[in-house]
């Protein structure tokens, strides 16, 4: 194994540890020292990869949200049904990422750069939902997309607080029936 791949593995460990601890304890309550200890690396190594805790959070969000979105948008066919089924699987698989995103959205001390990333994600989903709903709702597709996103946000919040896969399945299926 090369020195670069060992370093990359340590960087990935730092990112995963940060994700876990930020999701569990919140951004402001998690120190770089705690992240380094959890990742079993030195605090100095952490700072050699990331300028500060905000930079680490930005990288965590960019890497995890991007990965999750890519997974969610792998459709078998371009439809609301496929998208919502992918969302369901993504919620089950990525609870820490989802929990962190929710915490960041409601926390008053979330860095503006992170809020900007999350807002960008929201706009991307609204555009996607709009295109999927356009045939059925015509000029009302955007407002329906915003409503669908609000419904999905509620389902997501409930699942993070009460991770019951059967309830999630029922709600996703009902939403599919409502919008198809």
C-alpha positions as CSV (number, residue, x, y, z in Angstrom):
1,X,0.0,0.0,0.0
2,X,1.4,3.4,-1.0
3,X,1.8,6.3,1.4
4,X,-0.9,8.2,-0.5
5,X,-3.5,5.4,-0.2
6,X,-2.7,5.1,3.6
7,X,-3.2,8.8,3.9
8,X,-6.4,8.6,1.9
9,X,-7.7,5.9,4.1
10,X,-7.0,8.0,7.1
11,X,-8.7,11.0,5.5
12,X,-11.8,8.8,4.8
13,X,-11.7,7.6,8.4
14,X,-11.7,11.2,9.6
15,X,-14.7,12.0,7.3
16,X,-16.7,9.0,8.4
17,X,-15.9,9.7,12.1
18,X,-16.9,13.4,11.6
19,X,-20.2,12.3,10.0
20,X,-21.0,9.9,12.8
21,X,-20.1,12.3,15.6
22,X,-21.8,15.4,14.0
23,X,-24.9,13.3,13.4
24,X,-24.8,12.0,17.0
25,X,-23.7,15.1,18.9
26,X,-24.3,18.0,16.5
27,X,-21.7,20.2,14.8
28,X,-21.0,22.7,17.6
29,X,-20.9,20.0,20.2
30,X,-18.2,18.0,18.4
31,X,-14.6,19.0,18.6
32,X,-11.8,18.2,16.1
33,X,-10.0,16.5,18.9
34,X,-13.0,14.1,19.5
35,X,-13.2,13.4,15.8
36,X,-9.4,12.7,15.6
37,X,-9.7,10.3,18.6
38,X,-12.7,8.5,17.1
39,X,-10.8,8.1,13.8
40,X,-7.7,7.0,15.6
41,X,-5.5,9.7,14.0
42,X,-3.7,12.7,15.4
43,X,-5.4,16.1,15.7
44,X,-2.4,17.4,13.6
45,X,-3.2,14.9,10.8
46,X,-6.8,16.0,10.8
47,X,-5.7,19.7,10.4
48,X,-3.4,18.7,7.6
49,X,-6.4,17.4,5.6
50,X,-8.9,20.1,6.7
51,X,-8.4,23.8,7.5
52,X,-10.8,23.8,10.4
53,X,-14.0,22.1,11.6
54,X,-16.2,24.0,9.2
55,X,-14.1,22.8,6.3
56,X,-14.4,19.2,7.5
57,X,-18.2,19.6,7.8
58,X,-18.3,21.0,4.3
59,X,-16.4,18.0,3.0
60,X,-18.6,15.6,4.9
61,X,-21.7,17.2,3.5
62,X,-20.3,17.4,-0.1
63,X,-19.1,13.8,-0.2
64,X,-22.0,12.2,1.6
65,X,-24.9,14.2,0.2
66,X,-23.5,13.9,-3.3
67,X,-23.1,10.2,-3.0
68,X,-26.6,9.8,-1.5
69,X,-28.2,11.9,-4.2
70,X,-26.4,10.0,-6.9
71,X,-27.7,6.7,-5.5
72,X,-31.2,8.1,-5.1
73,X,-31.3,9.4,-8.7
74,X,-30.3,6.0,-10.3
75,X,-33.7,5.3,-11.8
76,X,-34.9,2.1,-13.5
77,X,-37.2,4.5,-15.3
78,X,-37.7,8.2,-15.1
79,X,-40.7,8.2,-12.7
80,X,-41.9,9.4,-9.4
81,X,-42.3,5.7,-8.3
82,X,-38.6,5.0,-9.0
83,X,-37.4,8.2,-7.3
84,X,-39.5,7.6,-4.2
85,X,-38.5,3.9,-3.9
86,X,-34.8,5.1,-4.2
87,X,-35.5,7.7,-1.6
88,X,-36.9,5.0,0.8
89,X,-33.8,2.8,0.3
90,X,-31.5,5.8,0.8
91,X,-33.3,6.8,4.1
92,X,-32.8,3.3,5.4
93,X,-29.2,3.1,4.3
94,X,-28.1,6.6,5.2
95,X,-29.7,7.4,8.5
96,X,-26.6,9.3,9.8
97,X,-26.4,11.5,6.8
98,X,-30.1,12.3,6.9
99,X,-29.9,13.0,10.7
100,X,-27.0,15.3,10.2
101,X,-28.7,17.2,7.4
102,X,-31.8,17.8,9.5
103,X,-29.7,18.9,12.5
104,X,-27.7,21.3,10.3
105,X,-30.9,22.8,8.8
106,X,-32.4,23.6,12.2
107,X,-29.3,24.7,14.1
108,X,-28.7,28.4,14.2
109,X,-24.9,28.1,14.1
110,X,-24.6,26.0,11.0
111,X,-22.0,27.7,8.7
112,X,-23.5,29.6,5.7
113,X,-21.4,27.5,3.3
114,X,-23.1,24.3,4.5
115,X,-26.6,25.9,4.4
116,X,-25.8,26.9,0.8
117,X,-24.9,23.3,-0.1
118,X,-28.1,22.0,1.5
119,X,-30.3,24.7,-0.2
120,X,-28.7,23.7,-3.6
121,X,-29.6,20.1,-2.9
122,X,-33.2,21.2,-2.2
123,X,-33.4,23.2,-5.5
124,X,-32.1,20.2,-7.4
125,X,-34.8,18.0,-6.0
126,X,-37.5,20.5,-6.7
127,X,-36.4,20.7,-10.3
128,X,-36.3,16.9,-10.6
129,X,-39.7,16.5,-9.0
130,X,-41.1,19.3,-11.3
131,X,-39.9,17.5,-14.4
132,X,-41.5,14.3,-13.2
133,X,-44.8,15.9,-12.3
134,X,-45.1,18.2,-15.4
135,X,-47.2,15.8,-17.4
136,X,-49.8,15.5,-14.7
137,X,-49.8,19.0,-13.2
138,X,-48.7,21.2,-16.2
139,X,-48.1,24.8,-15.0
140,X,-48.6,23.7,-11.3
141,X,-45.8,21.2,-11.4
142,X,-43.4,23.4,-9.5
143,X,-45.8,24.0,-6.5
144,X,-46.6,20.3,-6.5
145,X,-42.9,19.5,-6.5
146,X,-42.5,21.8,-3.5
147,X,-45.4,20.1,-1.7
148,X,-44.0,16.7,-2.5
149,X,-40.6,17.7,-1.1
150,X,-42.3,19.0,2.0
151,X,-44.1,15.7,2.4
152,X,-40.8,13.8,1.9
153,X,-39.2,16.1,4.5
154,X,-41.9,15.2,7.0
155,X,-41.6,11.5,6.2
156,X,-37.8,11.8,6.5
157,X,-38.0,13.6,9.9
158,X,-40.4,11.0,11.2
159,X,-38.2,8.1,10.1
160,X,-35.1,9.6,11.7
161,X,-37.0,10.0,15.0
162,X,-38.8,6.7,14.7
163,X,-36.9,4.3,12.3
164,X,-39.7,1.9,11.5
165,X,-39.3,0.5,8.0
166,X,-42.9,-0.7,7.8
167,X,-44.3,2.8,8.5
168,X,-41.8,4.2,6.0
169,X,-42.9,1.7,3.4
170,X,-46.6,2.5,3.9
171,X,-46.0,6.3,3.7
172,X,-43.8,6.0,0.6
173,X,-46.4,3.7,-1.1
174,X,-49.2,6.1,-0.2
175,X,-47.2,9.1,-1.6
176,X,-46.5,7.1,-4.8
177,X,-50.3,6.4,-5.3
178,X,-51.1,10.1,-4.6
179,X,-48.6,11.4,-7.2
180,X,-48.8,8.8,-9.9
